[in-house]
Amino acid sequence: MKFRLFLLIFISFLVVQPKVHAQQLSPDATVSILTCNPGVEVYSMYGHTAIRVTDPALNLDAVFNYGLFSFDTPNFMYRFAKGQTDYLMGGEKFKSFLPQYDEEKRSVYEQVLNLTPEGKNKLFQALVENARPENRQYRYNFFVDNCSTRVRDMIERNAGAPIRFAGNHPAGSYRDLIKKFHHSFRWIDLGIDLLVGKKAEQTVSAYGQMFLPEYLKDQFAKAEITIDGKAQSLVLETRTLVECPNSKLNSDLPWPAIVFGLFFLVVAGISVRGFLRKKKTGWLDYWLFVLTGLAGLIIGWFTLYSEHPAMSPNYNLLWAFPPNLFFAGIWAVKKWRKYSRNYFYLAMALLLLSFFAGQQFNPGVYLIILTLMVRIGVNLIPEKKGV
């Protein structure tokens, strides 16, 4: 979503608020949705959604959005990791909103809504009330409560007439939906796949898919509103305010898969060579179990302590198994290795179980699993032969 510095937006909002608070909208007012394409920065990779209210009679042209937060919040990164990030709703003048996207080369589309004068005023007053300091803060949840779903909910609740959304959008899981926006962020994609657990495999309804701005735009384009007993299109007109190439279509090489693929080949080569020459390569096992154990501690922390509901359960813990770190300490002592070899059976069982856990792993992770299987096989085969 689009994240801007809170201080700048707060100052802009103070300029807008006196005008929007004082009067009712005129019959010439319009209310529209702004959809901004993804950008090249990580914070903008999913795009952004906002509500625009214009009224020539009041000299009003304001944008309200729910994607504001401050990096200066105490313990921001820790709170973000724990899922305790509080976002803010605020407003700014449209003339300061649009140039930012033009500068970033991000397309902006406007959908003018088909609302009655009463509906426009009801929505407008609800936005002003929501933007008050005591009402503007909310607990952010990317999948179900973010800057896009808040726009949908605000319009649906305050349109002054029933809105019906189409339910024929192709089904997909949360993970499948967000991966469509990760083409230029391969390492971020890996990190998200490591931390987001099995709940991300849930199929999302067409209504639920509106947590992504692009899908909200599509759903509103097909939605209907009932006015005076007659169903009408919710969107009167769609305008292109800024036209730029869609950055989300830019693709990058799948570097994690390439890196871990090369790593797998190197480890497999060392393992086969060592096995054929009967050369000990236990140091390789030590570092693999240290690294996967440390990864398990990090993933496990998020799984246990984060408030993000999609992070638990997380079956990445089957290969990034925290006890691997303890085992590595034992394996480092050569005279203890003959007593600890049975741990490889447990590790192999967990790796095999990961293929049936029902959670989609990152391609790079599958290569890590295969790498671990190679090393476990090398350590188990001699034992089976009685060597």
C-alpha positions in Angstrom: 0.0 0.0 0.0 1.1 3.6 -0.3 2.9 4.7 2.9 3.7 8.4 3.4 5.2 10.2 6.3 2.5 10.9 8.8 3.7 14.4 9.6 3.3 15.6 6.1 -0.2 14.1 5.7 -1.2 15.4 9.1 -0.3 18.9 8.2 -2.1 18.6 4.9 -5.2 17.2 6.7 -5.2 20.2 9.0 -5.5 22.4 6.0 -8.4 20.4 4.5 -10.3 19.7 7.7 -11.8 23.2 8.4 -13.4 23.2 4.9 -14.7 19.7 4.9 -16.1 20.0 8.4 -18.1 23.1 8.1 -20.7 22.5 5.3 -22.8 19.9 3.5 -21.9 18.9 0.0 -23.6 20.6 -2.9 -25.6 18.7 -5.6 -22.6 19.1 -7.9 -20.2 17.1 -5.6 -18.7 13.9 -6.7 -17.2 10.9 -4.7 -14.8 8.6 -6.3 -12.3 5.8 -5.7 -8.6 6.3 -6.6 -6.6 3.2 -7.4 -2.9 3.6 -7.7 -0.7 1.0 -9.4 2.2 -0.8 -7.6 5.5 0.9 -7.5 9.1 -0.2 -7.5 9.6 0.2 -3.8 8.7 -2.6 -1.4 6.2 -0.5 0.5 4.3 0.2 -2.7 4.3 -3.3 -4.3 0.6 -3.9 -3.8 -0.6 -0.5 -4.9 -2.9 1.8 -3.0 -6.6 2.8 -2.7 -8.1 6.1 -1.5 -11.4 8.0 -1.6 -11.7 11.4 -3.3 -14.4 14.0 -2.6 -14.8 17.0 -4.9 -17.2 19.9 -4.6 -16.6 23.0 -6.8 -19.2 25.0 -4.8 -17.1 24.5 -1.7 -13.7 24.7 -3.5 -13.1 21.3 -2.1 -10.9 18.5 -3.6 -9.8 16.2 -0.8 -8.4 12.7 -0.7 -9.0 10.4 2.3 -7.0 7.2 2.8 -6.2 4.6 5.4 -2.6 3.9 4.6 -0.8 6.3 7.0 1.6 5.4 9.8 4.7 6.9 11.3 8.2 5.2 11.4 8.8 7.4 14.5 6.3 5.3 16.5 8.2 3.8 19.5 9.5 0.3 18.8 7.9 0.4 15.3 9.8 -2.5 13.8 9.2 -4.7 16.8 5.5 -3.9 16.8 5.2 -4.4 13.1 6.8 -7.9 13.4 4.3 -8.7 16.2 1.3 -7.6 14.2 0.7 -4.6 16.5 1.0 -1.9 13.9 -1.5 0.9 14.2 -2.4 2.7 11.0 -4.1 6.0 10.6 -6.8 7.5 8.4 -6.1 11.0 7.2 -6.8 13.5 4.4 -4.9 15.7 2.1 -5.5 18.0 -0.9 -5.8 16.2 -4.2 -3.3 18.6 -5.8 -0.6 17.3 -3.4 -1.7 13.7 -3.7 -1.5 13.1 -7.4 2.0 14.5 -8.2 3.6 11.9 -5.9 2.3 9.1 -8.2 3.2 11.0 -11.4 6.8 11.4 -10.0 7.0 7.7 -9.1 5.6 6.7 -12.6 2.6 4.9 -11.1 -0.7 4.9 -13.0 -3.7 6.3 -11.1 -7.3 5.5 -12.0 -10.5 7.2 -10.8 -13.9 5.5 -10.5 -16.7 8.1 -10.1 -19.4 6.5 -7.9 -23.1 6.6 -8.6 -24.4 7.9 -5.3 -27.4 10.0 -4.5 -26.9 13.4 -3.0 -27.9 12.0 0.4 -25.5 9.1 0.0 -22.6 11.4 -0.9 -23.3 13.6 2.2 -23.6 10.5 4.4 -20.3 9.1 3.2 -18.6 12.5 3.4 -19.7 13.1 7.0 -18.6 9.6 7.9 -15.2 10.2 6.4 -14.8 13.5 8.3 -15.9 11.8 11.5 -13.5 8.9 11.0 -10.6 11.4 10.4 -10.9 12.9 13.8 -7.8 12.3 16.0 -9.8 10.1 18.4 -11.2 7.9 15.5 -8.5 7.7 12.9 -6.3 4.9 14.4 -6.9 1.3 13.7 -5.1 -2.0 14.1 -3.7 -3.0 10.7 -4.2 -6.5 9.3 -3.0 -7.0 5.8 -5.4 -9.7 4.7 -8.7 -8.5 6.2 -8.3 -4.9 7.5 -6.1 -2.6 5.5 -6.2 0.6 3.5 -8.2 -1.1 0.7 -10.8 -3.0 2.8 -11.4 0.1 4.9 -12.3 2.0 1.7 -14.7 -0.7 0.7 -16.3 -0.9 4.1 -16.7 2.8 4.4 -18.5 3.1 1.1 -20.6 0.0 1.6 -21.8 1.2 5.0 -22.5 4.8 4.1 -23.6 4.8 0.4 -27.2 5.4 1.5 -28.4 2.5 -0.7 -27.7 -1.3 -0.9 -24.6 -2.3 -2.9 -24.2 -5.7 -4.4 -20.8 -7.0 -5.5 -20.3 -9.7 -8.1 -19.3 -13.1 -6.9 -17.8 -14.5 -10.1 -14.1 -13.5 -9.6 -11.7 -16.4 -10.1 -11.0 -18.1 -6.8 -7.5 -18.1 -5.3 -5.7 -18.4 -2.0 -4.2 -15.4 -0.1 -0.7 -16.6 -1.0 -1.6 -17.0 -4.7 -3.1 -13.5 -4.8 -0.2 -11.7 -3.3 2.4 -13.6 -5.3 1.1 -11.9 -8.4 2.7 -8.7 -7.1 6.0 -10.2 -6.1 7.7 -10.5 -9.5 10.2 -7.7 -8.8 10.6 -8.7 -5.2 11.9 -12.2 -5.2 13.8 -12.1 -1.9 10.8 -10.4 -0.3 8.7 -13.1 -1.7 10.9 -15.7 -0.1 10.7 -13.9 3.3 6.9 -13.7 3.1 6.7 -17.4 2.2 8.9 -18.2 5.2 6.8 -16.3 7.7 3.2 -16.6 6.4 1.8 -20.0 7.4 -0.8 -22.5 6.2 -3.8 -20.2 6.7 -2.6 -18.3 3.7 -3.7 -21.3 1.6 -7.3 -20.6 2.4 -9.5 -19.8 -0.7 -10.5 -16.2 -0.7 -14.0 -15.1 -1.9 -14.4 -12.4 -4.5 -15.5 -10.1 -1.6 -12.4 -10.9 0.4 -10.1 -10.4 -2.5 -10.7 -6.6 -2.2 -7.9 -6.4 0.3 -5.8 -5.8 -2.8 -6.4 -2.4 -4.5 -6.4 -3.8 -8.0 -9.1 -6.4 -7.1 -11.2 -3.7 -5.3 -11.1 -1.7 -8.5 -12.3 -4.7 -10.5 -15.1 -5.5 -8.1 -16.4 -2.0 -7.9 -16.5 -1.8 -11.7 -18.9 -4.8 -11.7 -20.9 -3.8 -8.6 -24.5 -2.6 -8.6 -26.3 -0.1 -6.3 -30.1 -0.1 -5.8 -31.6 3.4 -6.1 -35.3 3.9 -5.9 -35.8 0.2 -6.3 -33.7 -0.1 -9.5 -30.3 -1.7 -9.8 -27.8 0.5 -11.4 -24.0 0.4 -12.0 -22.1 1.6 -8.9 -19.4 3.2 -11.1 -20.6 6.0 -13.4 -17.3 6.6 -15.1 -13.7 5.5 -15.0 -10.9 8.0 -15.7 -7.2 7.6 -16.1 -5.5 10.4 -14.1 -1.9 9.2 -14.6 -0.8 6.7 -17.2 2.5 4.8 -16.8 3.7 1.3 -17.4 2.5 -1.1 -14.7 5.5 -1.8 -12.5 4.1 -5.0 -11.1 4.5 -6.5 -14.6 8.3 -6.0 -14.4 9.9 -9.4 -13.8 13.2 -10.2 -12.1 15.2 -13.5 -12.1 14.1 -15.9 -9.4 17.3 -15.3 -7.5 16.4 -17.3 -4.4 15.7 -20.4 -6.4 18.9 -19.9 -8.5 21.1 -19.3 -5.4 19.7 -22.3 -3.5 19.8 -24.4 -6.7 23.5 -23.8 -7.0 23.9 -24.4 -3.3 22.2 -27.8 -3.7 24.5 -28.7 -6.6 27.6 -27.8 -4.6 26.4 -29.7 -1.5 25.4 -32.7 -3.6 28.8 -32.7 -5.4 30.7 -32.6 -2.1 28.5 -35.3 -0.6 28.9 -37.7 -3.5 32.6 -37.1 -3.7 33.0 -37.6 0.0 30.9 -40.7 0.0 32.8 -42.3 -2.9 36.2 -41.5 -1.3 35.0 -42.4 2.2 35.9 -38.9 3.3 34.2 -37.4 6.3 32.2 -34.2 5.6 30.5 -33.8 8.9 31.4 -30.1 9.0 28.8 -29.6 6.2 26.1 -31.2 8.4 27.1 -29.0 11.3 26.6 -25.8 9.4 23.4 -26.9 7.7 21.8 -27.8 11.0 23.1 -24.6 12.6 21.6 -22.4 9.9 18.3 -24.3 9.7 18.0 -24.3 13.5 18.6 -20.5 13.6 16.0 -20.0 10.9 13.6 -22.2 12.9 14.1 -19.9 16.0 13.2 -16.9 13.9 10.2 -18.5 12.2 9.1 -20.0 15.5 9.1 -16.6 17.2 6.8 -15.2 14.6 4.6 -18.3 14.7 4.2 -18.1 18.5 4.2 -14.4 19.3 3.0 -12.5 16.2 -0.6 -11.3 16.2 -0.8 -11.8 12.5 -3.4 -14.6 12.2 -1.9 -16.0 9.0 1.5 -16.9 10.7 0.3 -19.9 12.6 0.5 -22.8 12.0 3.7 -22.6 9.9 5.0 -25.8 8.5 8.3 -24.3 7.5 9.2 -25.4 11.0 9.4 -29.0 9.7 12.6 -28.2 7.8 13.7 -25.1 9.8 13.5 -27.2 13.0 14.7 -25.3 16.0 16.2 -28.4 17.8 18.6 -28.7 14.8 20.6 -26.0 16.6 21.0 -28.2 19.7 21.8 -31.2 17.5 24.5 -29.3 15.7 26.2 -28.7 19.1 26.3 -32.4 19.8 27.3 -33.3 16.2 30.3 -31.0 16.5 31.8 -33.4 19.1 33.1 -36.3 17.0 33.0 -38.9 19.8 29.3 -38.2 20.3 28.3 -38.7 16.7 27.7 -42.4 16.9 25.1 -41.8 19.7 23.4 -38.9 17.9 23.0 -40.5 14.4 19.4 -41.5 15.1 18.5 -37.8 15.0 18.8 -38.1 11.2 15.8 -40.4 11.1 13.7 -37.8 12.9 15.0 -35.1 10.6 14.2 -37.1 7.5 10.7 -37.9 8.7 10.0 -34.2 9.3 11.3 -33.4 5.8 9.1 -36.0 4.2 6.1 -34.8 6.2 6.6 -31.3 4.9 5.5 -32.4 1.5 2.1 -33.5 2.8 1.5 -30.6 5.2 -0.8 -28.7 2.8 1.3 -25.5 2.9 2.9 -24.1 -0.3 6.6 -23.5 0.1 8.8 -21.1 -1.8 10.7 -22.8 -4.7 13.9 -22.0 -2.9 12.7 -23.8 0.2 12.2 -27.0 -1.7 15.8 -26.9 -2.8 16.8 -26.4 0.8 14.8 -29.5 1.7 16.4 -31.5 -1.0 19.8 -30.3 0.2 19.1 -31.6 3.7 17.8 -34.9 2.3 21.1 -35.4 0.5 23.1 -34.9 3.7 20.8 -37.1 5.8 21.0 -39.8 3.2 24.8 -39.7 3.2 24.8 -40.1 6.9 22.2 -43.0 7.0 23.4 -45.1 4.1 26.8 -46.2 5.7 24.9 -47.1 8.9 22.5 -49.3 6.9 25.4 -51.1 5.3 27.1 -51.7 8.6 30.1 -49.5 7.8 
